Amino acid sequence: MNDHNLPEHCSSLGNDEKFCFACHPEVPCFNECCHQLDLILTPYDVLRLKNKLNRHSGMFLEQFVIIEWEEGMLFPTCYLTMVDDGKASCVFLEDDGCRVYADRPAACRAYPVGRGVSCQQDGSMQEQLVLLREPHCRGFEAGKQFTAAAYFQDQGLEEYNRYNDQMTQLLQHPKIQAGFRPTKEQADQYIMALYNLDTFRQDLNHGYIKTNNPLSLIGLQSGLQSLETNDNELLLMAIRWLIQEYFGEYV
């Protein structure tokens, strides 16, 4: 990875390369990174947060998420709402820290490491890592030494990466490179199936799901009875269903 092509304050990070970092209330900049964010939420982020807050997924989206789908964007993007307090603070930030810390989004957990994944032709995942050293961050001045893998384990990212990596099969599908672009109806399907799981489950139960390929619903409906309380497995099924819907490919 060429550092000249990376955003400001970013540098490439090797798998075995170590860095020193800590983030806790005794660090002078504590909570500074929780302001002025363009924090993109993955489907698994929303799943964890809506369950943490005991919200229906539709209500969670309405209260805490801004959905953008502008010209040039492949699929809609979900951003966490910021508070209009003059500092654009995270909606979950309180005086003593994050009120959803145990279920905080993957981007918050990974900071100051950035992780990108590309899906290879053989189905394997190739990982690219960067280290972000923002001027305000004092976390590099103390703390333990980590490799990226050790830091991810320390921050509980394995579960998040598992579900987020499954999304690459959809977002990096070869037919996208060949020119596929979703219709408005398909963009609505994307948000409903991946981010609004409770509504997705309800619509499946009542037979309200519209499909261009009736066969693509068979697996979903046959497995739904055992998934009534299992959002994690339903999310994986939703990803597979969208791949079938968009690209006519069974996975």
Residue pairs with C-beta under 8 A, 6 or more apart in sequence:
1 12
1 128
1 130
2 12
3 10
3 11
3 12
6 12
6 130
9 132
9 133
9 134
9 135
10 114
10 130
10 131
10 132
10 133
11 130
11 131
11 133
12 128
12 129
12 130
12 131
13 19
13 113
13 129
13 130
13 131
13 148
14 129
15 127
15 129
15 147
15 148
15 149
16 147
17 147
17 148
18 145
18 146
18 147
19 112
19 131
19 140
19 145
19 146
19 151
20 140
20 142
20 143
20 144
20 145
20 146
21 112
21 139
21 140
21 143
21 144
21 146
21 151
22 139
22 142
22 143
22 144
23 30
23 111
23 139
23 143
24 30
25 96
25 97
27 138
27 139
27 142
28 138
29 136
29 137
29 138
29 139
30 97
31 93
31 97
32 136
32 137
33 111
33 134
33 136
33 137
34 89
34 90
34 93
34 98
35 82
35 87
35 88
35 89
35 90
35 93
36 82
36 87
36 88
37 80
37 82
37 88
37 90
38 79
39 79
39 80
39 90
39 105
39 107
39 108
40 77
40 78
40 79
40 107
41 49
41 65
41 78
41 79
41 80
41 105
41 195
42 105
42 106
42 160
42 163
42 164
42 167
43 163
43 167
43 194
43 195
43 197
43 235
43 238
43 239
44 106
44 159
44 160
44 163
44 164
44 235
45 105
45 106
45 107
45 160
46 57
46 60
46 61
46 65
46 78
46 195
47 57
47 163
47 197
47 231
47 232
47 235
48 103
48 105
49 60
49 64
49 100
49 103
49 105
50 56
50 57
50 60
50 198
51 103
51 231
52 100
52 102
52 103
53 60
53 100
55 63
56 198
56 199
57 195
57 196
57 197
57 198
57 199
58 196
58 198
58 199
61 67
61 78
61 191
61 195
61 196
63 81
64 80
64 81
64 91
65 78
65 79
65 80
65 81
65 195
66 78
66 79
66 80
66 81
67 76
67 77
67 78
67 79
67 191
68 76
68 77
68 79
69 75
69 76
69 77
69 187
74 171
74 176
74 181
74 182
75 171
75 182
75 187
75 190
76 187
76 190
76 191
78 191
78 195
80 90
80 91
80 105
81 91
82 88
82 89
82 90
82 91
83 89
83 90
83 91
83 93
90 98
92 98
92 99
92 100
92 104
93 99
98 104
98 108
106 157
106 160
106 161
106 164
109 152
109 155
109 156
109 157
109 160
110 151
110 152
110 155
110 157
111 132
112 131
112 132
112 133
112 134
112 137
112 139
112 140
113 129
113 130
113 131
113 132
113 148
113 151
113 152
114 129
114 130
114 131
114 132
115 127
115 128
115 129
115 148
115 152
115 161
116 127
116 128
116 129
116 130
117 125
117 126
117 127
117 128
117 164
117 165
117 168
118 125
118 126
118 128
118 168
118 172
119 125
119 126
119 168
119 169
119 172
120 126
125 165
125 168
129 148
133 140
146 154
152 158
152 161
163 232
163 235
163 236
166 236
166 239
167 239
169 239
169 243
169 251
170 239
170 242
170 243
170 246
173 180
173 243
173 246
173 247
173 249
175 246
175 247
180 246
180 247
182 190
182 246
185 210
186 245
186 246
189 242
189 245
190 242
192 199
192 200
192 203
193 200
193 238
193 241
193 242
194 235
194 238
194 239
194 242
197 231
197 234
197 235
197 238
200 209
200 234
200 238
201 224
201 227
201 228
201 234
202 208
203 209
204 217
204 220
204 221
204 224
205 224
209 217
209 220
211 217
211 245
212 245
213 244
213 245
213 248
216 241
216 244
216 245
217 241
219 237
219 240
219 241
220 237
220 238
220 241
223 233
223 237
224 234
227 233
227 234
227 237
240 251
243 249
243 251
244 250
244 251
